Amino acid sequence: MPRRIPAEVVLLSAGPGDLELLTLKAVRALATAEVLLLDELVDPDIVELAPHARVVRVGKRGGCRSTPQAFICRLMRRYALQGLRVVRVKGGEALLFGRAGEEIAFLRQAGVPVRIVNGISAAFAAAAALEVSLTHRGHCHGVTFVTAHTHDHGEPDWEALARSGTTLAIYMGMGRIGPVARGLLRHLPAETPVAIVQAASQPGERRLLSTLGELADAAPTPETGYPGVILVGSALAEVSPCAVKAAVQETSLRKRAGDRPGAH
């Protein structure tokens, strides 16, 4: 019996949560999917765009029981070697803090072709919510994406990040807001603007405008079920307080209407 040619695996970026932010390429990939491996922080309604797919939920969320990465890799390989069209759906941008590098290497080693479908990352959705440019040329010369903790559970090099002169987009830091603020405060002024956006682009979106000093002294408790991104830098001085106030009012109305928190 001839060996079956492995099917392509698509690593699909689902964006920050709002399904209207999916690309046309993503929608086409979903429409032809036969197996959908679905991340935790993805709007569950995305399955409606994959009507022919078997849905396998492979959730990962900080502080919660998660599907092991090695198991996810083996699932992709198994289905692809069966000749099935596999779409691995990741929240945000698949190539940014999504373990895509590990998955690509694993599939390549197994002889399985991989295709990437890009999407909008949470930092950009947060900036859109705040109506602010992360690379405002009057304030900075770039933006740096960083996770709040390293692979070995250590601290990022806050001094180097502070010296970079860029807007910092800090991911996976909602449970470490105090330590993050104090780490940066050793190298940046207390009045450095900070913005936090939880559930960017989603019905339960929440926005907070503050400073490093205020966060370090009294770090806010993150809303349960609301992932978020922390933005730090002088470019955040351009955020209008009215935009933040409007978000709080909108969230209050949505809660009364019974809306659930969205995915990141």
C-alpha positions as CSV (number, residue, x, y, z in Angstrom):
1,M,0.0,0.0,0.0
2,P,1.5,3.4,-1.0
3,R,2.3,5.8,1.9
4,R,-0.4,8.5,2.3
5,I,0.9,12.0,1.5
6,P,0.6,14.0,4.7
7,A,-1.9,16.9,4.5
8,E,-0.9,20.5,5.3
9,V,-1.3,21.9,8.8
10,V,-2.4,25.5,9.0
11,L,-1.3,27.5,12.0
12,L,-4.1,30.0,12.0
13,S,-4.1,33.3,13.9
14,A,-7.6,34.1,15.2
15,G,-6.7,37.6,16.4
16,P,-7.7,39.1,19.7
17,G,-11.2,37.7,19.8
18,D,-13.5,39.7,17.5
19,L,-14.3,37.4,14.7
20,E,-14.8,40.3,12.3
21,L,-11.0,40.8,12.6
22,L,-10.3,37.5,10.9
23,T,-8.6,37.7,7.5
24,L,-10.2,36.4,4.4
25,K,-7.4,33.9,4.2
26,A,-8.3,32.6,7.7
27,V,-12.0,32.3,6.8
28,R,-11.1,30.2,3.7
29,A,-8.8,27.9,5.7
30,L,-11.5,27.4,8.3
31,A,-14.1,26.6,5.6
32,T,-12.1,23.7,4.3
33,A,-10.8,22.4,7.6
34,E,-11.4,18.7,8.5
35,V,-9.9,18.9,12.0
36,L,-9.9,22.1,14.2
37,L,-7.5,22.2,17.1
38,L,-8.9,25.1,19.1
39,D,-7.1,27.2,21.7
40,E,-8.7,28.4,24.9
41,L,-8.5,32.1,24.2
42,V,-10.5,32.0,20.9
43,D,-14.1,33.0,20.5
44,P,-15.9,29.6,20.5
45,D,-18.2,30.8,17.8
46,I,-15.3,30.4,15.3
47,V,-16.4,26.8,14.9
48,E,-19.4,28.0,12.8
49,L,-16.8,29.0,10.2
50,A,-15.6,25.4,10.0
51,P,-18.8,23.4,9.4
52,H,-17.0,20.3,8.2
53,A,-14.4,20.0,10.9
54,R,-14.0,17.8,13.9
55,V,-13.4,20.2,16.8
56,V,-10.7,19.3,19.4
57,R,-10.2,21.7,22.2
58,V,-6.6,22.1,23.3
59,G,-6.9,24.9,25.8
60,K,-3.9,26.7,27.4
61,R,-4.4,29.4,30.0
62,G,-2.0,30.6,32.7
63,G,-2.7,29.3,36.2
64,C,-5.2,26.7,34.9
65,R,-4.9,23.1,33.8
66,S,-3.7,23.1,30.2
67,T,-3.3,20.6,27.4
68,P,0.4,19.6,27.2
69,Q,2.3,21.1,24.2
70,A,3.8,17.7,23.3
71,F,0.3,16.2,23.1
72,I,-0.9,19.0,20.8
73,C,2.1,18.4,18.5
74,R,1.4,14.7,18.3
75,L,-2.3,15.3,17.5
76,M,-1.4,17.6,14.6
77,R,1.1,15.0,13.3
78,R,-1.4,12.1,13.6
79,Y,-4.3,13.9,11.8
80,A,-2.0,15.3,9.1
81,L,-0.5,11.8,8.4
82,Q,-4.0,10.5,8.0
83,G,-4.4,13.0,5.1
84,L,-6.8,15.3,7.0
85,R,-6.7,19.1,6.6
86,V,-5.7,20.3,10.1
87,V,-6.2,23.9,11.2
88,R,-4.5,24.8,14.5
89,V,-6.3,27.9,15.8
90,K,-4.4,30.2,18.0
91,G,-5.5,33.4,19.7
92,G,-3.8,36.6,18.6
93,E,-0.9,36.3,16.2
94,A,0.3,32.7,15.9
95,L,4.0,33.7,15.6
96,L,4.0,35.9,18.7
97,F,4.2,34.0,22.1
98,G,2.2,31.2,20.6
99,R,4.7,28.3,20.7
100,A,4.5,28.3,16.9
101,G,8.3,27.7,16.6
102,E,8.1,24.4,18.5
103,E,5.1,23.3,16.4
104,I,6.7,24.2,13.1
105,A,9.9,22.3,14.0
106,F,8.0,19.2,15.2
107,L,5.9,19.1,12.0
108,R,8.9,19.7,9.7
109,Q,10.7,16.8,11.4
110,A,7.7,14.6,10.7
111,G,7.6,15.6,7.1
112,V,4.3,17.5,7.5
113,P,4.0,20.8,5.5
114,V,3.0,23.9,7.4
115,R,1.3,27.1,6.4
116,I,1.0,30.2,8.5
117,V,-2.1,32.5,8.4
118,N,-1.3,35.8,10.2
119,G,-3.6,37.8,12.4
120,I,-3.9,40.8,14.7
121,S,-2.1,40.6,18.0
122,A,-3.5,41.8,21.3
123,A,-1.2,44.8,21.5
124,F,-2.5,46.2,18.3
125,A,-6.1,45.6,19.3
126,A,-5.3,47.3,22.6
127,A,-3.8,50.3,20.8
128,A,-6.8,50.5,18.5
129,A,-9.1,50.5,21.6
130,L,-7.1,53.3,23.1
131,E,-6.9,55.2,19.8
132,V,-3.1,55.6,20.2
133,S,-0.1,54.8,18.1
134,L,2.5,52.5,19.7
135,T,5.2,54.1,17.5
136,H,4.2,57.8,17.8
137,R,7.3,59.5,16.5
138,G,7.1,62.3,19.0
139,H,7.6,59.8,21.8
140,C,9.5,56.7,20.6
141,H,11.3,54.9,17.8
142,G,9.6,51.5,18.0
143,V,7.7,49.0,20.0
144,T,9.0,45.9,21.9
145,F,6.9,42.8,22.5
146,V,7.9,41.0,25.6
147,T,6.5,38.4,28.0
148,A,6.3,39.1,31.7
149,H,8.3,36.1,32.6
150,T,11.0,34.0,30.8
151,H,11.0,30.4,29.9
152,D,12.8,29.5,33.1
153,H,10.3,31.6,35.2
154,G,12.8,34.4,35.6
155,E,12.4,38.1,35.0
156,P,13.0,39.9,31.7
157,D,15.9,42.3,31.6
158,W,13.9,45.3,32.7
159,E,16.9,47.6,32.5
160,A,17.6,46.8,28.9
161,L,13.9,47.2,28.0
162,A,13.7,50.5,29.8
163,R,16.8,51.7,27.9
164,S,15.4,50.6,24.5
165,G,13.4,53.8,24.2
166,T,10.4,51.9,22.8
167,T,6.8,51.4,23.8
168,L,6.7,48.1,25.7
169,A,3.9,45.7,25.0
170,I,3.9,43.2,27.8
171,Y,2.1,39.9,27.4
172,M,1.1,37.3,30.0
173,G,1.5,39.8,32.8
174,M,-1.9,40.3,34.3
175,G,-1.1,38.1,37.3
176,R,2.2,40.0,37.8
177,I,1.3,43.6,37.4
178,G,2.9,44.7,40.7
179,P,6.3,43.0,40.1
180,V,6.3,44.2,36.5
181,A,5.7,47.8,37.5
182,R,8.3,47.6,40.3
183,G,10.9,46.1,38.0
184,L,10.5,48.8,35.4
185,L,10.3,51.5,38.1
186,R,13.9,50.9,39.0
187,H,14.8,52.2,35.5
188,L,12.0,54.5,34.4
189,P,10.3,57.5,36.0
190,A,7.3,57.0,38.2
191,E,5.2,59.2,36.0
192,T,5.8,56.9,32.9
193,P,2.4,56.3,31.4
194,V,0.9,52.8,31.5
195,A,-2.3,51.4,29.9
196,I,-3.8,48.0,30.5
197,V,-6.4,46.6,28.1
198,Q,-8.2,43.4,29.0
199,A,-10.2,41.4,26.4
200,A,-9.3,43.8,23.6
201,S,-11.9,44.0,20.8
202,Q,-14.3,41.9,22.9
203,P,-17.7,42.8,24.4
204,G,-16.1,42.7,27.9
205,E,-13.2,44.9,27.0
206,R,-11.7,46.9,29.9
207,R,-9.2,49.7,29.8
208,L,-7.1,51.3,32.6
209,L,-4.9,54.3,32.2
210,S,-2.2,54.8,35.0
211,T,1.5,55.4,35.7
212,L,4.3,53.1,36.8
213,G,4.3,54.6,40.2
214,E,0.6,54.2,40.8
215,L,0.7,50.6,39.6
216,A,3.6,49.7,41.8
217,D,2.0,51.2,44.9
218,A,-1.5,49.7,44.3
219,A,-1.6,47.1,41.5
220,P,-5.2,46.5,40.4
221,T,-6.6,43.1,40.6
222,P,-7.3,41.7,37.1
223,E,-10.9,40.9,36.3
224,T,-11.4,37.2,36.4
225,G,-11.5,35.6,33.0
226,Y,-10.2,38.7,31.2
227,P,-6.7,38.2,29.6
228,G,-4.9,41.4,28.8
229,V,-1.8,43.3,27.7
230,I,0.2,46.0,29.5
231,L,1.5,48.9,27.5
232,V,4.3,51.1,28.9
233,G,5.9,54.2,27.5
234,S,5.5,57.9,26.9
235,A,3.4,57.3,23.7
236,L,0.6,56.3,26.1
237,A,0.4,60.0,27.2
238,E,-1.6,60.5,24.0
239,V,-4.5,58.3,25.2
240,S,-7.6,60.3,25.9
241,P,-9.1,59.8,29.4
242,C,-12.5,59.9,27.6
243,A,-11.7,56.7,25.8
244,V,-11.0,54.9,29.0
245,K,-14.1,56.3,30.7
246,A,-16.3,55.2,27.8
247,A,-14.9,51.7,28.0
248,V,-15.8,51.4,31.7
249,Q,-19.4,52.6,31.0
250,E,-19.7,50.2,28.1
251,T,-18.5,47.3,30.2
252,S,-21.0,48.1,32.9
253,L,-23.8,48.1,30.4
254,R,-22.7,44.8,28.9
255,K,-22.4,43.1,32.3
256,R,-26.0,44.1,33.0
257,A,-27.0,42.6,29.7
258,G,-25.3,39.3,30.7
259,D,-22.4,39.4,28.2
260,R,-19.5,37.0,29.0
261,P,-15.8,38.0,28.9
262,G,-14.2,37.6,25.5
263,A,-11.0,35.8,24.4
264,H,-7.7,37.5,24.0
